[in-house]
Amino acid sequence: MLSMGRMDSTPTPAGQFAAALRREAQDPGLPVPLWELEFHGWHLFSGKAFTVGREFQRLGKQERDRALHMNAEVMTEVAQKLDFSAITVPGGYWEQAPGHPAYFWLPEEARFEQIRILKSFLGNERMLVASCPAVLAMPGAEEYMDFSCTLMERPQEIRVRADALLVSGKELASRLIDAGAGALYTACLLYTSDA
C-alpha cells in the first residue's frame, strides 16, 4: 500500500499523484502533481550518464549493474530537481519505426531490476509508473491492412490475440507491481496499485 502522507500530514508527491489519479480533492495550497509520461532529459538535467536501449545492451554484466544504479541516482536527482510526483521507468523494447528501436527501453529483466533499484532510492516519496501492454492497440502502418482484413473476415483470430495479450499483460502487471511500480499504464488507461 502506498503511503499517502508524512508525519507532518503533508502528502508526499507520490501521495498527491495517487490522489489525483483517484480524482480526490486536493488541498489548493499544494502544487499540482507533476508527471512526464516518458521523460528523455535525464542526462540533460543531471549532467550524468543515463544508459538505456541499444547502449545498455552493449554493456557487460557488471557494467549493466553499474548503469542501473547510475540511472536510479540520475532519476532520483532529476525528479527532486524538477519536483516530479511520479517517474515513468523505462519500458520494454519497442520500435519507433521498423528496424529503429525507441530510446527509452530496457531488456525485460533489467527493467524489473531498474524498478527495484529505483524504489530503494526513492522509497514511497515518488511513485514509479510502468508501461504494461495488456490491450490490443492499433497496429503500425505496415500491419494495418492485414489487421483490418483479419478483423472483418476472421474476428475470432483477433479475439484470440486480444485474449492472449490480456493474460500476458496481467502477468506482467503483477511482476511490475511486485518490483515496486505504484501505477501502470496501458494504451491510454492508468491504474494505481493501491486502488
Salt bridges, closest charged atoms under 4 A:
GLU24 OE2 - ARG22 NE 2.84
GLU38 OE2 - HIS40 NE2 2.76
ASP65 OD2 - LYS61 NZ 3.11
GLU73 OE2 - LYS48 NZ 2.99
GLU77 OE1 - LYS48 NZ 2.82
ASP83 OD1 - ARG126 NH1 3.90
GLU108 OE2 - ARG175 NH1 3.01
GLU109 OE2 - ARG175 NH2 2.88
GLU113 OE1 - ARG116 NE 3.14
GLU125 OE2 - ARG6 NH2 2.40
GLU153 OE1 - ARG154 NH1 3.53
GLU157 OE2 - ARG154 NE 2.57
ASP163 OD1 - ARG159 NE 3.04
ASP194 OD2 - ARG22 NH1 2.84
